[in-house]
Amino acid sequence: MHRANEIDPGAQASRKRIVDLLARATLAELQDALAAFDHAPAHKTLRGPETGLVMVKGRIGGGGAPFNLGEATVSRASVRLTDGRIGHGYRLGTDRKAAELSAVLDAVAQDETARALLETRLLTPLETRLATEAERLEAETAATKVD
């Protein structure tokens, strides 16, 4: 039996990847990706952009009892495009403009054709940049390891 509110796990994983990458993109990368489209999609703000605090929880060794580590500043926004698609954007820090652009690009990415363009213009290069930065950080950390 199919329910109207069920979400395809594959589509959910794809959208999670997109929202995660948009949250880690710089403002310039988001602006360049939006400029790749013929015209900026018209949108209406549903929520925000607004900035607030979230509680960050930690675990000792990754498996211990959770504890409150501290608070982090987060900005978020939700938008609706004129065709009805809704997008959400989140990011650490206070960059509200980047949160709004992330929400617009999330909504745009729900269209197959637009997602293909976004993939080549932003998402794939962004994954490459993030992987390179992670490797560099790992190499720097490994250099300080004491045996």
Backbone as a ProteinNet text record, in pm:
[ID]
protein_1_A
[PRIMARY]
MHRANEIDPGAQASRKRIVDLLARATLAELQDALAAFDHAPAHKTLRGPETGLVMVKGRIGGGGAPFNLGEATVSRASVRLTDGRIGHGYRLGTDRKAAELSAVLDAVAQDETARALLETRLLTPLETRLATEAERLEAETAATKVD
[TERTIARY]
84	0	88.5	63.8	143.2	74.8	149.9	97.2	146.8	64	98	217.1	236.8	344.4	472.8	480.1	603.5	708.3	832.6	942.5	1030.6	1064.9	1154.4	1291.3	1345.8	1475.9	1588	1586.7	1689.5	1681.6	1559.6	1539.9	1575.9	1545.2	1576.6	1728.5	1801.3	1947.4	2008.2	1953.1	2002.4	1979	1861.1	1830	1915.8	1939.6	2024.7	2165.7	2216.5	2350.2	2354.8	2252.6	2248.5	2243.7	2156.2	2143.4	2274	2337.8	2465.4	2573	2582.2	2683.5	2655.3	2528.5	2493.5	2529.1	2515.2	2548.3	2697.9	2779.4	2924.3	2986.4	2903.8	2952.5	2974.9	3067.9	3090.3	2981.7	2967	2869.6	2900.4	3027	3065.9	3029.3	3050.1	3014.5	2864	2785.7	2640.2	2595	2652.9	2617	2653.8	2770.1	2812.2	2718.8	2677.4	2587.7	2452.3	2402.2	2273.6	2283.7	2398.9	2420.5	2425.5	2449.8	2455.5	2319.7	2213.5	2079.8	2045.7	1963.5	1929.5	1877.6	1793.1	1741.2	1724.3	1744.9	1731	1584.2	1559	1420.3	1354.6	1233.5	1158.6	1113.8	1124.9	1087.1	1026.2	954.6	894.3	953.3	988.2	1046	935.1	954.8	860.7	906.4	1037.5	1094.3	1233.7	1259.9	1393	1423.7	1548.8	1662.1	1677.2	1707.9	1720.7	1838	1889.5	2004.5	1965.1	2011	1982.4	2090.4	2062.2	2157.2	2100.3	2186.4	2149.1	2244.5	2194.9	2278.2	2352.2	2482.7	2566.1	2591.5	2562.1	2584.2	2708.9	2777.4	2896.8	2887.9	2980.4	2992.8	3141.3	3180.7	3319.7	3342.1	3441.6	3473.6	3368	3270.9	3167.1	3060.8	3075.1	2977.1	2933.7	2987.7	2951.6	2818.5	2784.2	2658.9	2668.4	2560.8	2565.6	2570.6	2640.3	2645.7	2638.4	2593.8	2585.3	2724.8	2772.5	2905.8	2908.8	2804.5	2796.7	2696.6	2692.4	2599.6	2674.8	2605.8	2662.3	2562	2613.4	2528.8	2496.5	2368.2	2321.9	2225	2235.7	2140.2	2058.8	1930.6	1844.6	1747.8	1696.4	1596.8	1514.2	1388.9	1301	1233.5	1228	1168.3	1074.9	982.7	894.9	912.8	945.1	954.9	814.4	804.4	673.6	600.7	673.8	608.6	569.8	593.4	549	655.2	771.6	877.3	929.1	954	1001.5	1143.8	1230	1368.7	1407	1502.3	1550.3	1701.7	1753.8	1897.4	1942.6	2053.8	2111	2260	2318.1	2464	2508.9	2627.1	2687.2	2725.5	2706.5	2745.5	2627.7	2659.9	2557	2535	2577.8	2563.5	2421.7	2331	2190.7	2170.9	2248	2236.3	2271.1	2375.7	2415.1	2307.6	2244.3	2136.3	2018.9	1987.1	1876.4	1910.1	2031.5	2071.9	2074.1	2114.3	2112.5	1970.3	1875.6	1734.7	1682.4	1717.4	1674.2	1732.3	1860.6	1923.8	1870.3	1831.8	1769.3	1636.6	1559.5	1431.6	1453.3	1549.7	1581.4	1625	1701	1756.4	1649.4	1527.7	1420.4	1371.1	1416.8	1387.9	1505.5	1475.6	1580.8	1682.5	1634.1	1723.3	1810.4	1748.5	1823.4	1924.5	1886.4	1978.5	2102.6	2085.9	2200.7	2296.4	2243	2326.7	2394.9	2319	2374	2483.3	2464.3	2563.1	2697.2	2693.6	2819	2879.7	2796.4	2846.9	2888.5	2824.2	2852.9	2883.1	2794.7	2803.9	2928.7	2959.3	3078	3207.3	3224.2	3345.3	3354.5	3240.8	3239.6	3283.4	3235.5	3279.1	3429	3479.7	3623.5	3702.1	3657.2	3725.4	3723.3	3609.9	3598.2	3685.9	3692.8	3778.4	3925	3964.6	4103.2	4137.5	4045.3	4068.5	4078	3994.2	3997.9	4129.8	4179.7	4308	4423.2	4418.9	4522.8	4522.9	4404.7	4393.9	4440.8	4407.3	4450.8	4602.9	4662.9	4809.7	4874.8	4818.9	4872.9	4860.9	4750.1	4729.9	4822.5	4839.9	4927.9	5073.2	5112.2	5249.4	5277.7	5173.4	5192.8	5170.4	5142.1	5114.1	5240.2	5221.4	5332.3	5314.5	5421.4	5413.7	5464.4
-117.8	0	124.1	215.5	338.1	451.7	519.2	634.9	761.6	864.2	990.9	1059.6	1038.5	1109.7	1029	911.9	833.5	898.7	892.4	952.5	841.3	850.3	753.9	765.5	656.6	664.5	714	678.2	725	874.9	925.8	1069.6	1144.4	1084.7	1147	1157.3	1052.4	1054.7	1157.7	1167.1	1264.2	1406.9	1432.9	1567.2	1600	1503.2	1525.1	1562.5	1494.3	1525.3	1667.7	1707.2	1841.6	1947.1	1930.4	2029.2	2036.4	1920.7	1918.5	1995.4	1971.3	2040.2	2190.5	2227.2	2369	2439.1	2368.4	2427.1	2451.7	2379.4	2391.7	2476.6	2523.4	2606.3	2749.4	2817.5	2958.4	3042.5	3165.8	3256.7	3278.1	3294.2	3314.6	3193.1	3072.5	2952	2945.8	2981.1	2980.6	3084.2	3203.2	3308.1	3267.6	3207.4	3162.2	3053.1	2962.1	2854.5	2910.9	3007.2	3068.8	3147.3	3207.4	3284.1	3193.1	3063.5	2969.1	2949.1	2979.2	2965.4	3091.4	3075.3	3187	3308.1	3283.9	3391.9	3337.7	3425	3383.9	3349.6	3234.9	3196.3	3290	3333.2	3417.3	3330.9	3385.8	3308.7	3398.8	3334.8	3403.1	3340.1	3424.3	3374.1	3315.7	3193	3130.2	3148.3	3133.4	3150	3206.7	3309.9	3367.4	3452.4	3470.3	3407.8	3461.3	3370.7	3405.2	3330.6	3386	3327.7	3294.6	3181.1	3139.7	3045.5	2983.3	2891.1	2750.7	2652.6	2512.6	2451.7	2355.9	2285.2	2173.2	2169.5	2065.6	1960.7	1835.7	1725.9	1649.2	1594.3	1515.9	1381.9	1292.4	1161.1	1131	1081.5	1040.7	911.4	912.2	793.2	757.3	841.3	814.6	717.6	658.7	560.6	581.8	682.6	707.3	778.6	810	881.8	1023	1070.7	1205.6	1312.3	1421.5	1535.2	1663.2	1772	1899.8	1959.2	1971.2	2021.5	2173.8	2234.6	2380.3	2423.4	2552.7	2605.1	2649.8	2641.5	2686.6	2780.2	2883.4	2976.2	2916.3	2919.3	2861.6	2959.5	2972.3	3052.1	2957.4	2992.1	2907.4	2993.3	2935	3001.8	2895.8	2929	2844.4	2933.9	2887.2	2966.2	2879.7	2945.7	2878	2946	2866.5	2920.3	2943.8	3020.8	3052.5	2927.8	2820.5	2697.3	2605.3	2649.6	2574.6	2491.6	2472.5	2394.4	2469.7	2396	2454.8	2408.1	2501.3	2469	2520.4	2452.9	2488.5	2502.8	2601.3	2621.9	2644.2	2581.8	2592.1	2613.7	2679.8	2689.7	2735.3	2689.2	2735.9	2881.7	2960.5	3100.3	3192.2	3314.4	3417.9	3467.9	3393.6	3436.7	3406.5	3500.6	3482.6	3478.8	3557.6	3559.7	3422.3	3360.1	3226.9	3123.5	3137.5	3045.6	3059.7	3182.9	3205.5	3149.8	3174.7	3121.2	2968.7	2909.2	2763.6	2711	2781.9	2741.1	2750.8	2857	2873.6	2761.4	2732.5	2627.1	2488.8	2467.2	2340.9	2324.5	2430	2423.7	2402.3	2472.4	2458.6	2315.3	2254.2	2120	2011.6	2043.3	1944.2	1917.3	1997.7	1975.7	1898	1791.6	1704.2	1779.4	1863	1935.9	2033.5	2107.4	2205.2	2135.2	2018.5	1945.1	1901.7	1862.3	1821.6	1939.2	2057.9	2176.5	2212.1	2204.6	2235	2135.3	2011.3	1906.5	1940.2	1979.8	2007.2	2141.5	2240.3	2374.7	2392.9	2320.9	2344.9	2219	2121.8	2009.6	1923.9	1883	1800.1	1875.7	2001	2074.8	2099.1	2119.3	2142.2	2015.9	1899.5	1773.9	1754.3	1788.8	1777.6	1870.1	1995.6	2091.8	2045.1	1997.4	1952.3	1829.8	1738	1619.2	1659.2	1754.2	1802.4	1868.4	1949.8	2015.2	1912.5	1808.9	1704.4	1627.8	1597.9	1528.9	1614.1	1743.5	1835.2	1841.6	1851.2	1856.1	1725.6	1614.4	1484.6	1473.2	1522.4	1518.8	1607.1	1723.8	1814	1751.2	1685.5	1621.2	1502.1	1423.2	1307	1349.2	1465.3	1513.5	1544.7	1568.9	1601.5	1482.3	1364.6	1245.5	1197.8	1166.5	1115.3	965.1	888.1	742.4	698.2
0	0	0	-89.6	-100.1	-25.4	55.2	128.3	61.7	63.6	-1.6	63.1	192.8	261.7	274.5	210	213	124.1	166.8	91.8	39.2	-89.2	-151.5	-84.9	-26.9	40.8	-48.6	-177	-269.6	-290	-307	-324.5	-196.6	-83.6	44.6	63	28.4	40.5	-54.2	-175.7	-272.4	-223.5	-169.7	-120.3	0.9	87.8	204.9	160.1	59.3	6.1	-46.5	-120.7	-178.2	-69	29.6	138	217.3	239.8	311.5	235.7	105.6	26.3	17.2	1.3	-3.8	127	238.6	368.6	383.1	307	318.1	207.4	114.6	4.3	53.1	-9.8	23.3	-44.2	1.9	-57.8	-205.3	-240.2	-379.9	-465.4	-413.9	-488.6	-512.1	-411.5	-425.6	-528.5	-523.8	-619	-760.8	-779.8	-912.7	-966.4	-878	-920.5	-962	-888.9	-922.5	-1052.4	-1077.2	-1200.5	-1323.1	-1304.2	-1415.6	-1480.9	-1408.8	-1464.4	-1544.3	-1645.5	-1733.9	-1656.8	-1562.7	-1478	-1336.8	-1241.1	-1101.3	-1075.3	-1015.1	-990.6	-888.6	-921.2	-828.1	-711.5	-593.1	-475.2	-368.2	-279.5	-164.9	-39.2	54.5	178.7	266.9	311.2	404.1	548.8	569.1	703.4	688.9	768.2	772.7	652.9	619.5	687.8	830.6	919.2	1059.7	1121.1	1229.3	1297.5	1440.2	1488.8	1624.9	1675.1	1786.2	1848.6	1851.8	1836.8	1854.7	1956.5	2031.7	2128.7	2057.3	2075.1	2015.6	2122.4	2088.1	2182.3	2141.9	2238.9	2212.7	2282.6	2247.1	2311.7	2324.8	2437.3	2457.1	2379.5	2291.2	2214	2111.3	2089.8	1990.8	2037.6	2153.2	2199.1	2342.6	2408.8	2547.4	2559.1	2680.5	2705.5	2646.9	2582.9	2525.2	2634.5	2603.3	2694	2611.8	2673.9	2605	2593.7	2471.7	2445.5	2447.4	2393.5	2388.4	2283.1	2256.1	2157.7	2032.6	1918.3	1791.4	1724.6	1660.2	1586.6	1450.7	1413.3	1287.5	1222.1	1089.9	1012.8	926.7	906.7	825.4	746	639.7	557.2	485.6	458.2	378	275.3	150.5	42.4	-40.3	-110.5	-206.6	-341.2	-442.6	-578.3	-632.2	-738.3	-795	-845.3	-878	-922.8	-806.8	-683.3	-566	-497.2	-559	-493.5	-371.6	-264.5	-138.7	-113.5	-72.2	-42.1	95.6	156.7	289.9	286.1	356.5	362.6	506	541.4	675.5	662.8	762.2	766.4	903.7	941.7	1066	1049.3	1152.7	1147.6	1122.7	1084	1073	930.4	829.8	691.7	642.1	664.6	627.5	476.8	403.9	257.9	200.6	252.4	205.9	240.5	357.1	394.8	298.1	259.9	166.3	27.8	-20.2	-150.7	-149.6	-38.1	-24.8	-36.2	25.1	18.5	-124.7	-194.8	-334.2	-419.8	-402.7	-482.6	-447	-321	-282.5	-355.7	-363	-434.2	-583.7	-640.4	-782.7	-813.1	-723.8	-745.8	-748.2	-711.9	-714.5	-856.5	-952.6	-1093.6	-1153.5	-1227.7	-1282.7	-1368.8	-1459.9	-1550.7	-1473.5	-1382.5	-1303.4	-1213.1	-1160.6	-1073.4	-1150.2	-1276.8	-1358.4	-1378	-1404.5	-1419.4	-1287.5	-1178.9	-1046.8	-1009	-1049.4	-1020.9	-1085.6	-1213.3	-1283.1	-1244	-1214.1	-1184.5	-1038.9	-945.4	-804.2	-724.5	-729.6	-634.8	-653.2	-775.4	-799.3	-767.9	-816.7	-778.8	-628	-564.4	-420.1	-345.5	-388.1	-325.9	-342.7	-459.5	-484.7	-392.7	-380.4	-292.8	-148	-101.8	37.3	63.3	-33.3	-18	-13	-96	-96.8	35.7	87.5	217	329.1	323.8	426.7	421.5	301	287	339.7	308.7	356.1	509	566.9	712.7	775.7	712.1	764.1	758.1	651.7	638.3	742.6	766.5	868.7	1007.8	1032.2	1162.5	1178.5	1073.3	1079.2	1106.2	1057.5	1078	1224.7	1302.7	1444.4	1535.7	1478.2	1557.7	1630	1755.6	1836.7	1851.4	1818.7	1830.4	1965.5
[MASK]
+++++++++++++++++++++++++++++++++++++++++++++++++++++++++++++++++++++++++++++++++++++++++++++++++++++++++++++++++++++++++++++++++++++++++++++++++++

